[in-house]
C-alpha cells in the first residue's frame, strides 16, 4: 500500500481496535504477558497495517511498544485508564494522531511554547469575547489556587474538576474548531449554560514527560505537543445530563474525517486532521489569526 490511509481506512481500523479491546476485556489478562499475544495477532489484520505501516516504526514496532506500555500498566488515581484494556484502546487510537502529526516538530519546553509566533494568546481573545468555549489555566500562584479550592469546596458543580491548561495559548485553527464545536453544542442543549469546557490544548514535551512521571496517562509523542489536539471535559457534562449531545457531535466530526476522537474518561481527546487545518485557519476570525502572544 503506497497511499496514506483514507477516512474509510481509519474507520475500519477503529472497528478492529474495538474488537481487539473487547476480546481483551472478555478474557483474563495475564500480568506477566499483558496485551502482547493479542497485539501479535492484531499485526496480521490488513485494516491495522493500512494505518500503522504509516506510523514511524511500522506496525510491528508500534504494537511491540504498545504491548510493553500496557504490560507496565498499574492502576492509578491519576491515570485516564482504569484497566489495561482501556489503556490499550487509548494507545491504539492515539496512533492516528501520530500518523497525522509525527512530521511536525513538537514544542519542547516553556520557552518554545511561549515564544512561538504560531500560537495565539487566549486571555486576550477571551477579554474581547472571541472565544465560545471556556477554560482555566493551571494554577501556580497562591490566589488562583485559593480561588479553585473555594470553588471545589463550596460550588463543586459550577466548574469541572480539572487542573486547567498548561499554557494559555492555541493555534488559530484549533481556536476556530473549538469555537465551532462550542457553538454547535450550545444549539443542542437548550437551557444548559455551562457551555463547552476545554481542559487541555498545548503542552510541551517537557510538561508531557513530567505528567508521565507523576503517573498520568500522558502519551509521547502527542499531538498536544504540536498544538493540534485538545481535551474536552465530559464527566462534568455527564453529571448535568448534557454529555450525550456533545458525544454525538464529536462522533459526527470523527465520522466526517475532521477529527480523531478518543474517549479518555473524564475528557474526550480530539485531534484535528491536517487536511482540514487550512479550512479552520480560514474560519478563524481575523483578530484570532493576527493576535500576538504576550
C-alpha positions, -999 to 999 in steps of 0.1 A, spaced: 0 0 0 15 33 -11 -12 58 -3 -19 73 31 -49 59 50 -83 72 38 -112 80 61 -126 46 53 -93 30 63 -94 48 96 -130 37 102 -120 1 95 -90 5 119 -113 17 146 -136 -13 142 -106 -37 146 -95 -17 177 -129 -21 192 -128 -58 185 -93 -63 199 -101 -43 231 -134 -62 236 -116 -95 234 -91 -84 259 -119 -72 283 -136 -106 279 -105 -126 289 -83 -127 319 -52 -105 314 -20 -123 324 0 -96 341 32 -114 330 22 -114 293 0 -83 292 -15 -75 258 14 -89 238 -4 -121 225 -35 -101 214 -14 -75 197 7 -102 179 -25 -114 163 -36 -79 156 -5 -73 134 -19 -96 108 -51 -76 102 -49 -57 69 -70 -29 85 -43 -24 111 -14 -25 87 -32 0 65 -28 25 93 2 15 114 25 9 85 25 47 80 33 54 116 71 58 124 85 24 131 58 5 113 32 -20 125 54 -45 144 75 -19 162 44 2 172 25 -28 185 55 -41 204 59 -7 221 22 -6 230 24 -41 244 53 -30 267 34 1 278 2 -18 285 22 -46 303 37 -20 326 2 -5 335 -6 -2 371 -39 14 383 -36 49 395 -60 77 405 -41 100 381 -43 77 351 -70 82 325 -73 44 321 -87 22 348 -79 -11 331 -53 -25 307 -80 -28 280 -89 9 284 -53 19 281 -48 -3 251 -77 14 233 -63 48 241 -28 38 228 -42 22 196 -64 52 187 -36 76 195 -17 62 166 -40 81 143 -27 113 159 9 101 154 1 92 118 -11 127 112 14 148 131 46 129 136 64 150 109 57 183 128 84 193 154 69 194 189 72 222 213 99 212 237 96 234 267 80 265 282 102 289 262 95 271 230 57 274 236 55 309 249 78 324 223 61 307 193 47 330 167 24 302 156 3 304 188 -23 329 199 -27 342 234 -62 331 247 -68 356 276 -67 385 251 -93 368 229 -114 360 260 -114 396 271 -127 405 236 -154 378 237 -139 360 207 -140 326 224 -171 304 225 -155 278 248 -144 280 285 -112 271 302 -90 278 332 -52 279 333 -33 256 356 -29 274 389 6 280 402 2 312 422 -15 312 456 -45 335 447 -55 312 418 -51 281 438 -72 296 466 -99 305 442 -100 270 427 -101 254 462 -130 276 471 -150 266 441 -143 229 446 -154 232 483 -184 255 481 -196 251 445 -182 218 432 -206 215 402 -201 251 389 -169 241 371 -152 208 362 -126 192 384 -98 200 360 -63 214 367 -65 236 336 -45 244 305 -7 241 308 -4 272 286 -30 299 278 -23 296 240 -36 278 210 -32 276 172 -58 297 153 -71 266 136 -78 250 169 -95 281 182 -118 282 152 -125 245 156 -133 247 193 -154 278 188 -174 259 161 -179 228 184 -189 251 213 -215 269 191 -230 237 177 -231 222 212 -249 252 226 -275 249 198 -284 214 210 -285 218 248 -313 243 253 -312 259 288 -278 245 297 -255 274 303 -223 257 313 -210 256 278 -181 237 263 -151 234 287 -116 227 274 -92 211 298 -60 210 277 -48 223 243 -10 229 240 16 210 261 54 209 257 72 175 256 87 186 290 53 190 305 41 158 290 71 139 304 65 155 338 29 143 338 40 108 328 65 107 357 36 117 381 15 87 369 -8 104 344 -17 88 310 3 114 291 14 98 258 45 106 238 46 115 210 15 136 215 -4 159 192 -8 182 222 29 190 217 23 201 182 -7 223 192 -33 203 171 -51 185 199 -74 194 228 -91 176 257 -128 184 261 -144 179 295 -171 152 295 -175 139 331 -189 173 343 -214 173 314 -225 137 323 -233 148 358 -255 176 344 -272 153 318 -259 170 287 -229 149 277 -248 128 251 -253 158 228 -216 165 228 -206 129 224 -229 127 193 -214 159 179 -178 148 183 -186 114 169 -200 131 138 -168 151 134 -149 119 136 -170 101 111 -167 130 87 -129 127 89 -124 161 107 -111 147 140 -96 118 157 -116 113 189 -106 92 219 -128 87 250 -104 91 279 -130 90 307 -131 124 322 -124 141 289 -126 133 252 -94 139 233 -98 154 199 -71 159 172 -75 179 140 -69 162 107 -40 181 90 -60 181 58 -85 204 75 -61 229 91 -63 255 63 -101 253 64 -102 262 101 -75 288 98 -97 305 73 -127 302 96 -108 318 125 -118 355 130 -92 380 117 -85 390 152 -76 354 161 -54 350 131 -34 382 138 -34 383 176 1 385 190 12 365 220 20 382 253 
